[in-house]
């Protein structure tokens, strides 16, 4: 669900986040590929800034990860 990843990041406080792809795995819960991409974007958005040790690793070969 939207907001779930952001909530988990608040609990676990990771310094590094990796998004490898946006696929149809959660389509039944989120409805569209765009909503899946939106949900996955919560991880890098919730990480600390780079000057505080935050690192987001994103797959630039996946157009939905780039978006």
C-alpha positions, 0 to 999 in steps of 0.5 A: 500500500502507498505509505507502507515503505515510508512507514517502514523506513521511519521504523528501521532508519536505513542509511542505504536504499536500493530499488532494482525494478518496478514490476507487476508483483504488487499490481493486485494491491496497488492497481497500476504500475505507476502506483507501484513506482510511486510506492517504491519511490518512498524509499529513496525519498525517506532516506537521510540526505547524502551529507548525513550518510544517506545513499540511494542506489537506483537501477537507471535501466528501468524507466519506471525506476528513473521516473 
